[in-house]
Amino acid sequence: MAAKYREITKYLAAAVCTQPLHIGSASGEKAEVLIHPADGMPFIQATSISGVFRQYCERVHGAERAAQLFGLERGGHDGSLPDNGSRVRFSDGSFCKENLILELRPRVKINPESGTCDAAAIKGTDNKAGQKFNTEYIGAGAELEFSVYVFDKKWQEDMEELFAALHRGTIRLGGQKSSGCGLLELKSLKRMTFDLTAADGRRRWADEESLPEHAYADILEGIQSRFMEPAAAYEVTVSGATEGELLIKSIAVPDCGEDAPDCMNLRNAKKEYIIPGSSLKGAIRSRMEKIASYLNVRQVIRETFGYTGSADGDGKAGNITFYDTVVGDMEENDLAPLRKRIHIDKFTGGVINGGLFCEKNIAGRLVLRIVIDDKNGPACTCGLLLMALRDMAIGTMSLGSGYGVGKGIISVKEITVRSCKSGAQAVLDFENGTVGDAHMVIEECMKALREEAT
C-alpha cells in the first residue's frame, strides 16, 4: 500500500490560562466543567481545540484551505471543496494539578426590555432555571498541555500561524468568550520533524512517546516574531476608583460564626476581589441596549454581542470582550469593616423578624479593560460603548448590587481608546474635563454610529 505521507511534525504545546476558562460538562449543566472519566480531572477535548483552530483558519484563509488542512467536516465530495482527510491530529488538553483551582461564580440573565433579572432556560429543555444560575470555571493560572501532529511538512507554516494566534489571544478556548474567558498564553512550543524515509527518523517515530522534551526544538520566540498582526480593532480602558463601596455577591462565604458576613464580594483563584467580566458585560450591555433603542441602532447590539442560531439562519459571534477587573488592594479589602443592614417588610414598614444581616463590601482603585475585535462594524460598537461608559462616568449606572444605597458607583478618572491597527489613542479626561483626540479616533467611531442611525 502506497505511503500517504513521508514526514510527520509533532508539536508539544504548554500554555497557561491568563483568564478563567469554561468547558461545558458532558451533561450540559452550566454549573460544571468537563471532567475526564478516567482520572476525574478537568480537560479539553481534542475536538474542541481542533474546532477553534479550524474556525480561525477558515476566517483568515477561507474554507477551501481549511478543508485541505483539517479535512471535510462531513466527509465525501461536495463539488466545491477537495475530498480529503485531515492532515492534522490533536490530542486532548490535560491540566496540571499544581495550579488547578476551580471557581464557581453566580450569574443572572438580564431582560433587555425591563433591565431586571430574567429566567434562564435550561439547555435542551423548555424549562427555566430561575433568575440566577451558577457557572464553574477553571481559574486563571491553570496550566494546559496538548500535542499536535501534522502529517505533511508543507503545512508547518499554517499550523505555527495558528499557534501564534492562540498565544496572542485571537484564538480562545471554551465558552463565555465575551466575558473574557478562554484566553491562554503559550509557555513553550516545541517541535520535532520525523523523516520516515530515513532509518533514524523511523526509529525516533517508533519511540516518539518516550522522547524527552529537550530533544525537541523550542520555537515560541520564532513564531512570535513571524506572526504579529493585531487581532483587535480597539482597546478601551477605564481607570478610576469606587466612589463608595462595591459588592458583586459571591456564592459562598468561607468563614462562619458571629463575625462572619452573610455575603461578600466575589474572589478569583488568586483570592483577589474582582468584578467578573460577566458582571461588567451585563451592566454595560443593558445600558448599551437602552441607548441603541433610543438612537434606533438596535442592529449594532446584535453585531456587538452576537446571537444564537434560529430557523431563519445561523448564529453569529459578537465582537466585544470584557475582562475580570481586580478592585483595590487585597489586604485592605480583607480588613474592611462589615456593614450591617436590616430587611424591611414592604407592607408594614417594620423590620422583618430575624431580618438583620451584614455584608463585606470592597473599595479601591480599578482599571476596566474592554477589547473590540476587527469584525462586525467595530467603529459602531466602540461609539455605542463610549456612550455607555460616559453614563458610568457621570454616575447614572452602577456595577454590582446596592445602587439604591449608593454602592457600585465608579469615580472615573479617564477613558482611553486605542486603535490597535494604527496605535493612535484618544483620552477622555474626566478629572480635568478635557478630550484629547488629535488622531480622530473617537470622532471616527461617533461618525460611524451616526451613519448607522440615519
C-alpha positions in Angstrom: 0.0 0.0 0.0 1.4 3.4 -1.0 2.6 5.6 1.8 0.3 8.6 2.4 3.0 10.8 3.9 6.7 10.9 4.4 7.3 13.4 7.2 5.4 14.0 10.5 5.8 17.1 12.5 4.9 16.9 16.2 4.3 19.9 18.4 4.3 19.9 22.2 2.3 23.0 23.5 2.3 24.1 27.1 0.0 27.1 27.9 -1.2 28.9 31.0 -4.7 30.4 31.4 -4.5 34.2 31.7 -8.3 34.4 32.3 -10.8 31.9 33.6 -11.8 29.0 31.3 -15.1 27.3 31.0 -15.6 24.0 29.2 -19.2 22.8 29.4 -19.7 19.4 31.0 -21.0 16.4 29.1 -24.4 16.6 30.8 -24.8 20.2 29.6 -25.0 21.7 33.1 -23.7 25.2 33.4 -22.5 24.6 36.9 -19.9 22.0 35.9 -16.8 21.9 33.8 -15.9 18.8 31.6 -14.3 16.1 33.7 -12.3 13.2 32.3 -13.9 9.9 33.2 -10.6 8.1 33.8 -8.8 10.4 36.2 -11.5 12.8 37.4 -9.6 15.9 36.2 -10.9 18.7 34.0 -9.7 18.5 30.4 -10.4 19.9 27.0 -11.4 17.5 24.2 -9.3 17.3 21.1 -12.3 18.2 19.0 -12.8 21.5 20.9 -9.1 22.5 20.3 -9.3 21.4 16.6 -12.6 23.2 16.1 -11.4 26.7 17.2 -8.2 26.3 15.2 -10.2 25.4 12.2 -12.6 28.3 12.6 -9.7 30.7 12.7 -8.1 29.1 9.6 -11.4 29.5 7.7 -11.8 33.1 8.8 -8.3 34.1 7.7 -7.6 31.8 4.7 -11.0 30.6 3.6 -13.0 27.3 3.8 -11.1 25.6 1.0 -7.7 26.0 2.6 -9.1 24.9 6.0 -10.6 21.8 4.3 -7.2 20.9 2.9 -5.6 21.0 6.3 -8.4 19.8 8.5 -10.3 17.7 6.0 -14.0 17.9 5.2 -16.3 18.0 8.3 -19.0 15.8 6.8 -16.7 13.7 4.5 -17.4 13.0 0.9 -17.1 15.3 -2.1 -19.4 18.2 -2.4 -18.3 19.5 -5.7 -16.7 22.7 -4.4 -14.1 21.6 -1.8 -11.4 18.9 -2.3 -12.3 15.4 -1.0 -9.5 14.7 1.5 -9.0 13.6 5.1 -7.4 15.6 7.8 -3.6 16.3 7.7 -3.5 17.2 11.4 -4.3 15.4 14.6 -4.8 17.0 18.0 -4.6 15.3 21.5 -6.9 16.2 24.4 -5.7 19.1 26.5 -4.7 18.0 30.0 -4.4 20.3 33.0 -1.6 20.1 35.5 -2.7 19.5 39.1 -0.4 22.1 40.7 -2.1 25.3 39.8 -5.6 24.0 39.1 -8.3 25.8 41.1 -12.0 25.6 40.2 -14.2 28.7 40.7 -18.0 28.8 41.0 -19.5 32.1 40.0 -23.1 33.2 40.2 -24.7 34.8 37.1 -28.0 36.4 36.2 -29.8 36.9 32.9 -31.0 40.4 32.3 -34.2 41.2 30.4 -33.2 43.9 27.9 -36.7 45.5 28.0 -37.1 45.8 31.7 -33.5 45.8 32.8 -34.3 43.3 35.5 -33.2 39.7 36.1 -34.8 37.2 33.7 -35.2 33.5 34.0 -32.6 31.4 32.2 -33.7 28.4 30.1 -32.2 25.0 30.8 -30.2 23.8 27.8 -32.1 21.2 25.8 -35.4 21.7 27.6 -38.3 24.0 27.7 -37.9 24.6 31.5 -36.4 27.6 33.2 -33.9 27.5 36.0 -34.9 30.7 37.6 -33.4 34.2 37.7 -30.0 33.1 38.9 -27.6 30.3 37.8 -24.0 29.3 38.6 -21.1 28.6 36.3 -18.0 26.7 37.1 -14.6 27.9 35.7 -11.0 26.7 35.7 -9.2 29.6 37.4 -6.6 31.8 35.8 -3.1 30.4 36.3 -4.0 26.8 35.4 -1.5 25.1 33.0 -2.6 23.1 30.0 -0.6 20.7 27.8 -1.5 19.2 24.5 0.2 17.9 21.3 -0.5 18.3 17.6 0.7 16.1 14.7 1.0 17.4 11.2 1.3 14.8 8.5 2.7 16.9 5.8 5.6 19.3 6.3 4.3 21.9 3.9 1.5 22.7 6.4 4.0 23.7 9.2 3.8 27.4 8.5 0.0 27.3 8.7 -0.1 25.4 11.9 2.5 27.7 13.5 0.4 30.7 12.5 -2.5 29.1 14.4 -0.3 28.7 17.5 0.7 32.3 17.2 -3.0 33.3 17.1 -3.6 31.3 20.3 -0.6 32.9 22.0 -1.8 36.5 21.3 -5.4 35.8 22.3 -7.1 35.7 18.9 -7.9 32.0 19.3 -9.7 31.3 22.6 -10.9 28.1 24.0 -14.2 27.1 25.7 -17.3 29.2 26.3 -18.2 32.6 27.8 -15.6 34.3 25.5 -17.2 37.7 25.5 -16.9 37.7 29.3 -13.1 37.4 28.9 -12.9 33.6 29.3 -10.7 31.2 27.4 -7.5 33.3 26.9 -4.3 31.3 27.0 -0.6 32.2 26.7 1.9 29.7 25.5 4.7 29.0 28.0 6.5 26.9 25.4 6.0 25.4 22.0 8.4 22.6 20.9 8.7 20.9 17.5 10.2 17.8 16.1 10.0 16.5 12.5 10.3 12.8 11.8 11.6 11.9 8.4 10.0 8.5 7.6 12.2 8.0 4.6 15.3 7.7 6.8 16.0 4.8 9.2 16.8 7.2 12.1 13.6 9.1 11.6 11.6 5.9 11.6 13.3 4.8 14.8 12.6 8.1 16.5 9.0 8.0 15.4 8.6 4.5 16.8 9.8 5.9 20.2 8.2 9.3 20.0 6.1 9.0 23.1 9.2 8.3 25.2 11.4 11.0 23.8 12.5 13.7 26.3 11.3 17.2 25.9 14.9 18.5 25.4 15.0 16.5 22.2 12.5 19.0 20.7 13.3 22.5 19.4 11.6 25.4 21.2 10.1 27.6 18.5 8.0 30.0 20.6 10.2 33.1 20.1 10.3 32.3 16.4 6.5 32.3 15.8 6.1 35.5 17.9 8.5 37.4 15.6 6.9 36.0 12.4 3.2 36.4 13.2 2.5 39.7 14.9 -0.7 41.0 13.2 -3.1 42.7 15.7 -6.4 40.8 16.1 -8.4 43.6 17.6 -9.7 46.9 16.3 -10.0 48.9 19.5 -8.9 48.6 23.2 -10.8 50.7 25.7 -9.6 51.1 29.3 -11.4 52.9 32.1 -9.2 54.0 35.1 -10.7 55.2 38.3 -11.8 54.0 41.7 -15.0 53.1 43.6 -16.8 56.2 44.8 -18.0 54.4 47.9 -18.2 50.6 48.2 -19.0 47.9 45.8 -20.5 44.4 46.1 -20.6 41.6 43.5 -22.1 38.8 45.6 -20.2 35.5 45.9 -22.0 32.2 46.2 -20.3 31.2 49.5 -18.7 32.8 52.5 -15.5 30.9 53.6 -15.9 31.7 57.3 -18.7 31.0 59.8 -19.6 32.5 63.2 -20.9 35.7 64.6 -18.1 37.8 63.0 -18.6 36.2 59.5 -20.6 38.2 56.9 -23.7 36.9 55.3 -22.4 37.8 51.9 -19.2 39.1 50.5 -17.6 40.1 47.1 -16.6 37.5 44.6 -12.9 36.5 44.5 -10.9 34.8 41.8 -8.5 31.8 42.1 -5.7 34.2 43.4 -8.1 35.4 46.2 -8.3 38.8 44.6 -11.5 40.8 44.9 -12.9 41.2 41.4 -15.6 42.5 39.2 -16.0 39.5 36.9 -16.1 40.1 33.1 -19.7 38.6 33.0 -21.0 41.3 35.5 -19.3 44.1 33.6 -20.7 42.8 30.4 -24.2 42.5 31.8 -24.3 46.0 33.2 -22.8 47.7 30.1 -24.8 45.7 27.7 -28.0 46.7 29.5 -27.0 50.4 29.2 -25.9 50.0 25.5 -29.3 48.4 24.7 -31.2 51.4 26.1 -29.0 53.8 24.2 -29.3 51.8 21.0 -33.1 51.7 21.3 -33.2 55.5 21.7 -30.9 56.0 18.7 -32.7 53.3 16.7 -29.5 51.3 16.1 -30.6 48.0 17.6 -28.7 46.1 14.9 -25.4 47.3 16.5 -26.3 45.3 19.6 -26.7 42.2 17.5 -23.4 42.7 15.8 -21.7 43.6 19.1 -22.9 40.8 21.3 -23.8 38.2 18.7 -26.9 36.0 18.6 -27.7 32.3 18.5 -28.9 30.4 15.5 -32.5 30.1 14.6 -34.7 28.6 11.9 -34.0 31.6 9.7 -30.3 31.2 9.7 -27.0 30.5 11.6 -25.9 32.3 14.7 -23.1 34.9 14.8 -20.4 35.6 17.3 -20.1 39.1 18.7 -17.0 41.4 18.5 -16.6 42.6 22.1 -14.8 41.1 25.1 -14.9 42.2 28.8 -12.3 41.1 31.3 -12.2 40.5 35.0 -11.2 43.6 37.0 -9.3 43.5 40.3 -10.6 46.1 42.7 -8.3 47.7 45.3 -5.7 46.2 47.5 -6.4 42.6 48.7 -5.1 43.2 52.2 -7.0 46.4 52.7 -10.2 44.8 51.5 -9.6 41.9 53.8 -9.7 44.3 56.7 -12.8 46.2 55.5 -15.5 46.5 58.2 -18.8 44.7 58.0 -21.8 46.7 57.0 -25.0 45.7 58.9 -28.4 46.1 57.3 -32.0 45.1 58.0 -34.8 43.7 55.9 -38.0 45.9 55.9 -41.4 44.4 55.4 -42.8 46.4 52.5 -46.4 46.0 53.7 -46.0 47.1 57.3 -42.9 49.2 57.0 -41.4 47.4 60.0 -38.3 45.3 60.4 -38.8 41.6 59.4 -38.2 39.3 62.4 -34.7 37.9 62.0 -34.0 40.3 59.2 -30.7 41.6 60.4 -27.8 40.8 58.0 -24.3 42.0 57.3 -22.2 42.4 54.1 -18.5 42.7 53.4 -18.1 45.3 50.7 -14.9 46.3 48.8 -13.4 49.5 47.6 -10.3 50.8 45.8 -8.8 51.6 42.5 -9.6 49.7 39.4 -8.9 49.6 35.6 -11.6 48.2 33.4 -10.4 46.6 30.1 -12.6 46.1 27.1 -11.4 44.8 23.6 -13.3 45.1 20.3 -12.4 42.7 17.6 -11.9 43.8 14.0 -15.2 42.5 12.7 -19.0 43.3 12.7 -18.6 47.0 12.4 -16.1 47.7 15.3 -16.3 51.5 15.0 -20.1 51.5 15.7 -19.5 49.2 18.6 -16.9 51.5 20.0 -19.1 54.5 19.6 -22.0 52.9 21.4 -19.7 51.6 24.1 -18.3 55.0 24.8 -21.8 56.4 25.3 -22.5 53.8 27.9 -19.1 54.4 29.7 -20.0 58.1 29.7 -23.1 57.2 31.7 -20.9 55.3 34.1 -18.6 58.3 34.5 -21.4 60.6 35.4 -22.9 58.2 37.9 -26.1 57.2 36.2 -25.2 53.5 36.0 -23.5 51.2 38.5 -21.8 47.9 38.9 -23.0 45.1 41.2 -25.8 45.4 43.8 -26.9 48.1 46.1 -27.3 51.1 43.7 -30.2 52.3 45.8 -28.0 52.6 48.9 -25.1 54.2 47.0 -23.0 51.2 46.1 -21.4 50.4 42.8 -20.7 54.0 41.6 -17.4 54.3 39.8 -15.5 57.6 40.0 -13.9 57.6 36.5 -10.6 59.3 36.1 -10.1 58.8 32.4 -11.2 56.7 29.5 -8.6 55.7 26.9 -9.4 54.5 23.4 -6.6 52.9 21.4 -6.8 52.0 17.8 -4.9 48.6 17.6 -4.2 49.0 13.9 -2.6 52.5 13.9 -1.6 52.7 17.5 -3.3 56.1 17.8 -5.2 56.8 21.0 -7.7 59.3 22.4 -8.2 60.2 26.1 -11.4 61.4 27.8 -10.1 63.1 31.0 -12.9 63.4 33.4 -10.8 64.9 36.2 -9.8 67.9 34.1 -12.8 67.9 31.7 -10.8 67.6 28.5 -10.9 65.5 25.4 -7.6 64.5 23.6 -8.5 63.1 20.2 -5.8 64.5 17.9 -5.9 61.4 15.6 -9.8 61.5 15.4 -10.2 58.0 16.9 -13.3 58.9 18.9 -14.6 61.1 16.1 -14.5 58.2 13.6 -16.4 55.9 16.0 -19.1 58.5 16.6 -19.4 59.3 12.9 -19.9 55.5 12.1 -22.6 55.4 14.8 -24.4 58.4 13.4 -24.3 57.0 9.9 -25.8 53.7 11.2 -28.6 55.7 12.8 -29.6 57.5 9.6 
